Structures are given as C-alpha cells and as structure tokens.
C-alpha cells in the first residue's frame, strides 16, 4: 500500500490538538513508543520494530517502509501492513536474514486523532533528540484540504 502523508516539525502540539478537537476528530489514544529502525544495504528500505505501550498493555509490531527521505512536507511511500508478534528475538532474526542492519532507535509519545479516513499523528520525541512532529495521512483529497487549513494556522501564529 502507498502512504500519503504530510509530516512537519512544530514547536507546539497544542495548536493541532485544538484543531482536531474543534473539527470533530476523535481522540484514539496516547502511546509511548520505542521504534527500532533497520535499513537494508542499499538504504532504500527500512524495517521497523515498534514497541507501543498504552494503558499498561504492550504491543510489538514489525513493518517495512520505503526509505524516501525528503525535505518536502508531503511524501508518498510504499509500506507494508504491521505484523504483531511476541518474540523479539525472532523479529531480529527475520530482519537479519533479510539483510537489514540496526540503524537507530526513536522514543516518543504519540497522540492520534482520526476522522473520515484522515489520521493525525502527533509525536513528542525524547530520543534521539527532543522534537515535535505532526503527521497527517489518509485519503489524498481530504488530507490535502486539511493540510491547507492547518498550514494557515501555523502561518498565523
């Protein structure tokens, strides 16, 4: 599947949380995430192990995504569905077998809001550095319209 996503750094997540709440988005939850990134030898693809904890429940998933880094807010990348697993050593073994090498680890708090095939993911990173990122993904036409509204809010601040 192809992910259609706007992603950009921000100084304050509050503007976007307020936007979601005032515009009928449903709060889906907050999770603490540790994401271990693996890259293949050509650096064109990445494997990702994500360990998500919310409400005293931990879920481990493995997925793959094109490693298309860009300075543009908009990106379209091929990605796999996530596979939930229990045995971390098995996931490491699979990634090793496929030629992926561990690259870095991200730690963040993620807030998710959704409405009509559009998802806001708002991240507060603590590792590898302190940073705030907002991502808007989903249906192309709806995401484009919402990004246009949100970008005006940022310009007004």
FENBELMO-V355145 format. One record per helix or strand. SS is the DSSP state (H for helix, E for strand). FROM is the first residue (numbers start at 0). TO is the last residue. Records with the same first field share a line. If there is no record, write none. Layout:
BEGIN
SS: FROM-TO  FROM-TO
END
This chain:
BEGIN
E: 1-8  25-38  44-53  56-65  73-78  82-84  100-114  117-126  130-137
H: 13-21  87-96  139-155
END
